[in-house]
Structures are given as C-alpha cells and as structure tokens.
Amino acid sequence: MSFSDIIERAHQATDRALKKFSRKADFRSVLGDISGILDPHDMEIIVTRGKNCEIIFTNARAEERLFDEQGDKFTCKAVFSKHFPGLCDNCPYGGKTNTVDGASFEIDDTDGRTFTVRRNTIKWADGKPATIFMMRDITSQIEANKRLYNLAYIDQLTNVPNRQRLKEDFVEVEEKITAGEISGILALFDLDHFKTVNDTYGHNTGDVVLRRLTEYLQESPHFANRLYRLGGDEFIVVMTNAATRFDVIDDLKQHYKGVLSTALRSYTLPNIDVKCTLSIGVSIFPKHGSNLTDLLRKADISLYQAKEAGRNQICFFEDQYDTAQKFKDMFINIQPILLGVGKTFGYELVDRSQGNDSEDDGTVILNEFNRTLDALGLNDLENNSHYFITYAKNLLNPAVLKNIPRDKFVVQTTVYKNATRNDIQDEVKLLNELRENGYKVAVSGMDSSAPILELLNIADYCKFSATDKNYSKQKTLIARNQRVKFIAINIDTLEQFAKAKETGFQMFQGYYFNQPVIERKTKEISPLKVNYFRLMKLSSTDDYMDFKEISSIISSDVALSYKLLRILNSAAVGLRNVASIENAVAYIGEEALKKWIAVLALRGIAEDKPLELVRMSLVRARFGELLAPTFRIKRNPQHVFMVGMLSLLHIALEMSKEQLLEDIPIADEIAASLLTRTGVYSDLLRFYENYEYANWDAVSQFVDENYLDSSMVSDSYIAAVKWYNDLTAS
C-alpha cells in the first residue's frame, strides 16, 4: 500500500471518527478506527503534535518500543528520539530542519537497523494538525542489495573489485582524463609460476596464494582500494595524479616505477617450495590512451615484454611495441618450413593471438582456430603439409581435440633465456600432455651451449635461438639426438642454407629459395616450358590478345589443355562445363584470361623449384589486387597482379630480371618497379617482403601512408591465401 493510499484511508477514517466524536463517542474508539488504517505490518507509525511532542497515536509495531519504557511521559522527544537519534532534527518541532513536508530520509535506530522515514502533516480526528512519522525497516533490503552488489562487483575469492567494477569506475577516470584534470597509470600484475603452484599443490593452495597476495597488497597504502582482479592470477592497479604534478613523462615513470617496485617480492606459503614473483606491464594515461580498452591492451603488451625479459620486473609500454604488436594480434603470417631437397614440409603460423593465455574464464574461443583453418584451407586436409602453431590453452579443450586433425599440427613452445627449474618442469609436463593428446611438439629458443635435455627427450622438432651461432656445438647436439628433427631458422640466403646443411639441420625456415641460383644470359627451357613461356608473352601485353594463337598453343599440348580446363572449371574461377579451349577463351574474357594463363604458366615454369616460389608469387599477386581499389592513390588492379606474379619469376628461370623482362612485353611502370625499385609499384614490393618477414613496423607505416584499414589488410591476405589454395586444389 502506498503512502497516499494510507493517507486517503486515514482521512476517511477520520471523517467517521469525527462523526462519533461529535456524538460524544469514546475517543479511544475513534483511535481504534484509525489504527486499523495506520497499522501496516512492516512500518512503525507515530502521530505527534504540539511543542511538547505529545504522542497521540502509535501503531502496534511502534508500541513495542514503548513496552519497557518507564515513567509517565510518553512524548516523542522523551521516547522515540532516544530510539532514533536524529529524528528530532527532521521534525519542525525539534529544531531547524531542511526536510520538507512529505519528504523521506534515512536514520538508524539504537540497535543499528536502518529505517527510511516519511514525515507528513495531517489533520487529526479533532480537526487539528498533527505530524505523522511512518518508519519502514529497510535493513534486510540493504543487506540483500549489498549481497547482490558483491556478487556483481566483488571477486568472491579475493574480496577485491572485479573486472565489471573496474569498467564502471573507469568511466569517471576517462572523463577526468578527457577534461585534462588527471594523468596516471594502469598496471597489469601477473603472478609468475602460479601454474606450478596449482599443478603441484592443487587449486585450493593456489586460491590461498591469491587471497594472501591480495591481503598483502591491500595492506600497502600504495595499492589499498586500487586493486581489481581481472581473472586467474591477473590483477589491475589504477593510480592517478593531478595532470600538473609531473613536468615530463620520465618523472611520472620514475615515480610509479618506485611505487610498483614495492610489490616485486617472492610470494609463497609455509611448507611449499614454489615461490611466485610478479611481472608488471604498465600503460600511461593520457599518453597511451584515455579509454580502458586501449590502456588494458597496451599494459598487456608491456606485460608480455616483462615476461619475455625474464619475469619479476616492471615494463612500461613503448610505442614501438604497439606498432609491432597490433599487427601480431591482427595478422596471420604464414612462413614456410622446407626440407633440404627444396620440398615444403609445412608452415609456421605467426599468429600471437593463439598464444594469448591472459585469461581463462571457462569459455572456449574457437574463432582463432577457424581463422587459421580458413586461411590455410585446412578444412580439406588432403595434403602432406604440417602446421606449426603457438601453444594455446584451447588446444587441450575437448571441443578442439575433437574437431581439428592433431596429426597435422606441431605445437611450439619457447624456452626463455632465464627459465628456472620450475619453468622447465612446467614445459616438460605440458609437452607430455600435448603428445598424449596426439600433437607433435616443437621447442624453440634452445641454447646449444646449455641444452635442456629433458625437453629434447620429448620434442619431435627443435629450433635453436636466433642468436645461437655456435655451429660446432649445434653440430654435435644434432648428431647426438638423431630422433629429433632440427630446424634452422632465419635462413634467408643461399650461403646460410649451405652452412645449415653442413651443420646437420634437416629442415629450414626462411626465404633462401628467394634468390637466383645463377645468372645466365640464356636459359634452356624444355618443350613444355616453351609453351608456358609463349603463353606468358602473349598474356603480358597491353595490346589486343591473339585468342587464335593462344588457343592453338594450348590445344597443341594435351597436358597444358588439361590443366587449363581444370582451372577454368574450378571453384576459383566459377565456370562449369567448359568443353573446349575456344569456348573457355570466349567465355572468360580478355582480362581474366590474362590472369589465369599467367597463373598456369608460372606454375609450369617453376615446377622443379620449391612450391613456395609459386605460392608466394600468386599470394602476392592476389593480395595486391584485392588491396588496389582501397589505396589512397588508386592503382590498376591488373598491373598490381602482374607485379606480384612476376616478382619472383626470374628466380624460377634462374636468370636476371633484365633478361626475363626482355622477353615479356609489359607496361613500363611494371618493368621499372621490378627492375629499379623506383617505379610506382616499388613500395608494394617492399610491402610484400615486409609482410612475409613479419616486419610489422614497416607494414604499419605502409598501411598508414596509404590510408588502408588494418582489418581489411588482414582479411585480404587471408582471402589471397585461400584463393591460392582453391586454385592449387584444382
């Protein structure tokens, strides 16, 4: 029942009471009529009037407070104000008050219970004004709201605010940053070796470590009321200061580095051997952003740097990390791994997002695996290639184990320079678990001067650190571990390839094949390749194509006809039921015919070379063609395709670029770009190379200079790889 309903019914009762009163009825019976209205079960109600605050009515619940009262003065001031300190302050008879008639306020009684009080002026049964106080006990409601708040905003394990509370609290921080009132830091804490505690002593012990850690940090004036738990063993600390406090950013960094360093301790419990330290990644606002998403991302990048540098340290975000990291997070870069004979063994997927273990909330995120599978065309795995991927927790999830072909994947973990004995034990356990679930495993970052034999005894593949140039010790280690296949990395020249082979490496990662073996004035081409080359010349002209001659060349070679017809009928082209070369040529049109003949001819010319030459050429061609319409200065998509496709052809033919282009009539701007790197497409060639080598700083610069959208670049690369896979599948 609402207050207005109660008052209305009280007025009706008053009218009836006045009639009785006018007939000299007993006043107590009048009050009996009113009390039936003013006695809701969840309220204490009193009616007072006069300067003496005489109580003229109490309902049953309010009367309980009077039961043990002594004396004969039952005034509000003598009784209820003792039970409700502050009640008089909100009464017009008790003193000066700003509480208007009809307003509500909250007070606590002497038992510590909280009441909401509504005060109003009414006409009493005798027609004179009186003051009514209606007091509702809201203690249980407050407690229930507090429980709901804690469930929504407080981490139940550590009793510190959670991620949702951080989001809401940071709204005010963002407003102050935008207004130029404050600066400060967002620090991301991660507990080193926490997984070892959980695995060795159980999750209950891990929970105790987290509780004790937060209790310890909350005792510090630096971290008290500034700590949030993101999940797992990750915590956030937000610290602010007046925008004018520090003159230069270095002063701010120095100050907060000193504050945060007080948390760099070894944390452990009695009777356990494992000690946990903290790695801390820090972003600065407003320098690194004003919104929570950007600052969290950059703090996470810095945390990754702190981990890689050896843990138990503070790393502030630097702009150069962001340039590289945003592309690592966004792009898949596919790097080939080849056998000594030049045959492709597999590919490494340089996709850092697969290794993001920052949070495990029980949700299996499969989109990264789907993205990779789509990019490589692994949905139809009728090939012999293997795929090296970074370890991620999802790999051991039942849904992933069920749906991906584990025998195709090599899961790669990295041995860090400052790895402790506990770190090595963790890696041994992880590699065994991966192998038990059907994966092949690889270890990267091994030091030949101090090899970790426990890992070598498990690994199927091994990569030495990029800085390890001790070929003598590498050779000895390779000879003693015949079961393990060793992969030489960063092999980008033929000289490096020869040295790696001599050392004993069985596999090679890099782009050593991306150089001509010899430079000749002439190159003998087999009869079949003569046809390919003739087609290349015919399809590379800007003049009218001689369809009759093209048809004649293709028709004269059964193998060539078969290959071309299969490509023209493939899903990559979209044609069906092409019965003849003449029909296909007429149907596909001039520009498309140029492209597809060039594709087929390139594959034919380079068939005795590593397939990577063809793959890279065609992926470059399609990648550039997809990007061409979106450049700040529009580029001819056909020319862009031709630049990418021809960029590696001289290697396949073992001749110089000049010799190659003498025999192929192409547009001058294409030739200048390929020969001198000063043509209109030269920057595109450098972009291809930087993308293939994962030089993300240079890639970022190219993207910014050409006003490209980063996600569109990523999507275009994936589309180009998928296009190549569809093409070769046919």
Secondary structure, DSSP 8 states (H G I E B T S, - for coil): --HHHHHHHHHHHHHHHHHHHHTT--HHHHHHHHHTTS--TTEEEEEEETTTTEEEEE-HHHHHTTTT--SS--BTTTTHHHHSTTTGGGSTTTS-----TT-EEEEE-TTS-EEEEEEEEEE-TTS-EEEEEEEEE-HHHHHHHHHHHHHHHB-TTT-SBBHHHHHHHHHHHHHHHHTT-EEEEEEEEEETTHHHHHHHH-HHHHHHHHHHHHHHHHHSTTTTTTEEEEETTEEEEEEEEETTS-SSHHHHHHHHHHHHGGG---B--TT----B-EEEEEEEETTT-SSHHHHHHHHHHHHHHHHHTTSSSEEE--HHHHHHHHHHHH--EEEEEEETTS-EEEEEEE-GGGG--S---S----HHHHHHHHHHTTTS--S--EEEEE--GGGGSHHHHHHS-GGGEEEEEE--TT--HHHHHHHHHHHHHHHHTT-EEEEEEE-TTS--HHHHTT-SEEEE-TT---HHHHHHHHHH-TTSEEEE----SHHHHHHHHHHT-SEEES-GGGS-S--BS-----HHHHHHHHHHHHHT-SS---HHHHHHHHHT-HHHHHHHHHHHTSTTTT------HHHHHHHH-HHHHHHHHHHHHHHHHTTTS-HHHHHHHHHHHHHHHHHGGGSSS---HHHHHHHHHHTTHHHHTTB-HHHHHHSS---HHHHHHHHHS-STTHHHHHHHHHHHTT-HHHHHHHHHHTT--HHHHHHHHHHHHHHHHHHHH-
